[in-house]
Amino acid sequence: MSENKNIVFENLGLVDYQQAWDYQEQLLKKVTEVKTLNRSLPEGERQPTPNYLLLCQHPHVYTLGKSGHEEHLLLDQQGLAEKEATFYKINRGGDITYHGPGQLVAYPILDLENFFTDIHKYLRLLEEAVIQTLADYGLQAGRISGLTGVWLDFEEQRNPRKICAMGVKCSRWITMHGLALNVNTDLAYFGNIVPCGISDKAVTSLEKELGRAVPLADVEEKLLKHFEQLFEARLLEHQL
């Protein structure tokens, strides 16, 4: 059975966090079922496992990873209601983060056995897709040792600023959750948390760095192009 490097991508638009999470779980189940069935079949009868990539935005929401600390959310229930925000404890790695309108969220549900079985390489390629996308806008971004995500002023670190958060889950080499790139995000919402548990570094967005709003569709197009190249994949648009 040959490896399947096709990735079906779907843009969900502005979608409720729980709805998107449920959909990820549904796709994960499909991949897992194919993978489980293949184990009981002779080599020649095995089916390729599918791969998916979801793009979306969320209404205001805070999510806490399984290694996170709930005290990093600085709002109580009333405060959340006043900000029209929701809060979820979820099954990805990482601490707390914010999602909201104007932020580009990408959820790859990939069987890494179709690509490479190396979770660190997977994380670095996700970061690289964002780094190359930001370079298209003239921004030099990179990594800071020991911290996930993508940063500006990552070398001298006089004023390091996080522009993209990451948190993934990988089970049986199948991934879910992913990355959140601040494009035209309302950064004030990050003031209600200790983002990713890091209290001494700022958060930024493409809009803030460039001094202008950036069409989200343009950023999506660039990110998809780099994602496709880096994963040596073929993106196929989801057909209803």
C-alpha positions as CSV (number, residue, x, y, z in Angstrom):
1,M,0.0,0.0,0.0
2,S,1.5,3.3,-1.0
3,E,1.5,6.3,1.3
4,N,-1.3,8.8,0.8
5,K,0.1,12.4,0.4
6,N,-3.3,13.9,-0.6
7,I,-4.8,16.2,2.1
8,V,-8.4,17.2,1.9
9,F,-8.7,20.8,3.1
10,E,-11.8,22.6,4.2
11,N,-12.4,26.2,5.2
12,L,-15.1,26.2,7.9
13,G,-15.2,30.0,8.2
14,L,-16.3,31.3,11.6
15,V,-17.3,28.3,13.6
16,D,-18.0,27.5,17.3
17,Y,-15.0,26.0,19.1
18,Q,-16.9,22.9,20.3
19,Q,-18.4,22.3,16.8
20,A,-14.9,22.4,15.3
21,W,-13.5,20.1,18.0
22,D,-16.3,17.6,17.5
23,Y,-15.6,17.7,13.7
24,Q,-11.9,17.1,14.3
25,E,-12.8,14.1,16.5
26,Q,-15.1,12.8,13.8
27,L,-12.3,13.0,11.2
28,L,-9.8,11.4,13.6
29,K,-12.2,8.5,14.1
30,K,-12.4,8.0,10.3
31,V,-8.6,7.8,10.0
32,T,-8.3,5.6,13.0
33,E,-11.0,3.1,11.7
34,V,-9.1,2.8,8.4
35,K,-5.8,2.3,10.2
36,T,-7.3,-0.3,12.5
37,L,-8.9,-2.3,9.7
38,N,-5.7,-2.3,7.7
39,R,-3.9,-4.1,10.5
40,S,-6.2,-7.1,10.0
41,L,-5.8,-7.1,6.2
42,P,-3.1,-8.5,3.9
43,E,-0.8,-5.9,2.5
44,G,-2.4,-5.9,-1.0
45,E,-5.9,-5.2,0.4
46,R,-5.1,-2.3,2.7
47,Q,-6.7,1.1,2.0
48,P,-4.7,4.4,2.2
49,T,-5.5,6.4,5.3
50,P,-7.1,9.8,4.6
51,N,-5.6,13.2,5.7
52,Y,-7.5,16.4,6.4
53,L,-6.7,20.0,7.0
54,L,-9.3,22.4,8.5
55,L,-9.0,26.2,8.4
56,C,-11.3,28.3,10.5
57,Q,-11.9,31.2,12.9
58,H,-13.6,31.0,16.2
59,P,-15.8,33.3,18.3
60,H,-14.0,34.5,21.4
61,V,-12.8,31.4,23.3
62,Y,-10.0,30.4,25.7
63,T,-8.7,26.9,25.6
64,L,-6.5,25.2,28.2
65,G,-4.2,22.3,27.3
66,K,-3.8,19.2,29.5
67,S,-0.5,20.4,30.9
68,G,-1.9,23.9,31.6
69,H,-2.8,25.7,34.8
70,E,-6.4,27.0,35.2
71,E,-5.1,30.0,37.2
72,H,-3.6,31.3,33.9
73,L,-7.2,32.3,33.0
74,L,-7.6,35.6,34.7
75,L,-11.4,35.8,34.3
76,D,-14.2,34.2,36.4
77,Q,-17.5,33.1,34.8
78,Q,-18.9,36.6,35.0
79,G,-15.8,38.0,33.4
80,L,-16.1,35.5,30.6
81,A,-19.7,36.4,30.1
82,E,-18.9,40.2,29.9
83,K,-16.2,39.5,27.3
84,E,-18.7,37.2,25.4
85,A,-16.1,34.5,25.6
86,T,-16.2,30.7,26.4
87,F,-13.6,28.5,28.1
88,Y,-12.7,24.8,27.4
89,K,-10.3,22.3,28.9
90,I,-9.0,20.3,25.9
91,N,-6.8,17.3,25.1
92,R,-3.9,19.0,23.3
93,G,-0.5,19.8,24.7
94,G,0.4,23.3,25.9
95,D,-1.1,25.7,28.3
96,I,-3.8,28.4,27.8
97,T,-4.5,30.3,24.6
98,Y,-7.1,32.6,23.0
99,H,-8.9,32.1,19.7
100,G,-11.1,34.8,18.2
101,P,-12.3,36.5,15.0
102,G,-9.4,37.7,12.8
103,Q,-7.2,34.8,13.8
104,L,-6.4,32.0,11.3
105,V,-6.6,28.6,12.9
106,A,-5.4,25.5,11.2
107,Y,-6.2,21.9,12.3
108,P,-4.3,19.2,10.4
109,I,-5.7,15.7,11.0
110,L,-2.9,13.8,9.3
111,D,-1.7,10.2,9.5
112,L,2.0,10.9,9.9
113,E,2.8,7.4,8.7
114,N,1.9,8.9,5.3
115,F,4.6,11.4,5.7
116,F,7.2,10.7,8.4
117,T,7.0,9.3,12.0
118,D,8.6,12.2,13.8
119,I,6.5,14.5,16.0
120,H,9.3,17.0,16.4
121,K,9.7,17.3,12.6
122,Y,5.9,17.7,12.3
123,L,6.0,20.6,14.8
124,R,9.0,22.3,13.1
125,L,7.2,22.0,9.7
126,L,4.1,23.6,11.1
127,E,6.2,26.5,12.4
128,E,8.1,26.7,9.1
129,A,4.9,27.1,7.1
130,V,4.0,30.1,9.3
131,I,7.5,31.5,9.2
132,Q,7.5,31.4,5.4
133,T,4.0,32.9,5.3
134,L,5.2,35.8,7.4
135,A,8.3,36.2,5.2
136,D,5.8,36.8,2.3
137,Y,4.8,40.0,4.2
138,G,8.3,41.1,4.9
139,L,8.4,39.9,8.5
140,Q,11.3,37.9,9.8
141,A,10.0,35.3,12.2
142,G,11.5,32.3,13.9
143,R,11.7,30.1,16.9
144,I,12.8,30.7,20.5
145,S,14.5,27.7,22.1
146,G,12.3,25.9,24.6
147,L,9.1,27.8,23.6
148,T,6.7,26.5,21.0
149,G,5.1,28.7,18.3
150,V,6.4,31.4,16.1
151,W,8.0,34.6,17.3
152,L,9.2,38.0,16.1
153,D,12.5,39.4,17.5
154,F,13.5,35.8,18.2
155,E,17.2,36.4,17.9
156,E,18.2,39.4,20.0
157,Q,15.0,39.1,22.0
158,R,14.9,42.7,23.1
159,N,11.1,42.7,22.6
160,P,10.1,39.1,21.6
161,R,6.5,38.9,20.4
162,K,4.5,35.7,19.8
163,I,2.5,35.8,16.6
164,C,1.5,32.2,16.3
165,A,0.6,29.7,19.1
166,M,0.7,25.9,18.6
167,G,-0.7,22.9,20.5
168,V,-1.1,19.5,19.1
169,K,-2.2,16.0,20.0
170,C,-0.8,12.9,18.3
171,S,-2.2,9.4,18.9
172,R,-1.2,6.4,16.8
173,W,0.7,8.9,14.6
174,I,-2.6,10.7,13.8
175,T,-2.5,14.4,14.6
176,M,-5.2,16.9,15.7
177,H,-5.4,20.5,17.0
178,G,-2.7,22.7,15.5
179,L,-1.8,26.3,15.1
180,A,-3.4,29.8,15.6
181,L,-1.9,32.7,13.6
182,N,-2.8,36.2,14.7
183,V,-3.8,38.1,11.6
184,N,-6.3,40.9,12.5
185,T,-6.9,39.6,16.1
186,D,-8.1,41.8,18.9
187,L,-5.0,41.4,21.1
188,A,-6.8,42.9,24.1
189,Y,-8.3,39.4,24.8
190,F,-4.8,38.1,25.5
191,G,-4.7,40.5,28.5
192,N,-7.2,38.1,30.3
193,I,-4.8,35.2,30.3
194,V,-1.1,34.3,30.9
195,P,-0.7,33.3,27.2
196,C,0.8,29.8,27.0
197,G,1.9,30.2,30.6
198,I,4.5,32.9,29.6
199,S,4.1,36.1,31.6
200,D,7.1,38.1,30.4
201,K,6.6,38.1,26.6
202,A,4.2,40.0,24.4
203,V,1.7,38.8,21.8
204,T,1.4,40.5,18.4
205,S,-0.5,40.1,15.1
206,L,0.2,40.7,11.4
207,E,-2.1,43.8,11.6
208,K,-0.2,45.3,14.5
209,E,3.2,44.7,12.9
210,L,2.3,46.0,9.4
211,G,0.0,48.8,10.6
212,R,-2.8,47.7,8.4
213,A,-5.5,45.0,8.3
214,V,-4.6,42.0,6.2
215,P,-7.2,40.1,4.1
216,L,-7.5,36.7,5.9
217,A,-8.1,34.9,2.6
218,D,-4.6,36.1,1.3
219,V,-2.9,34.7,4.4
220,E,-4.8,31.4,4.1
221,E,-3.7,31.1,0.4
222,K,0.0,31.7,1.4
223,L,-0.2,29.3,4.3
224,L,-1.7,26.5,2.3
225,K,0.9,26.9,-0.4
226,H,3.8,26.6,2.1
227,F,2.1,23.8,3.9
228,E,1.7,21.8,0.7
229,Q,5.4,22.3,-0.3
230,L,6.8,21.5,3.1
231,F,4.8,18.4,3.6
232,E,5.4,17.4,-0.1
233,A,1.6,16.9,-0.2
234,R,-1.2,17.6,-2.6
235,L,-4.1,19.7,-1.2
236,L,-7.5,18.8,-2.5
237,E,-10.4,21.2,-1.7
238,H,-13.3,19.5,0.1
239,Q,-16.3,18.9,-2.2
240,L,-19.7,18.8,-0.7
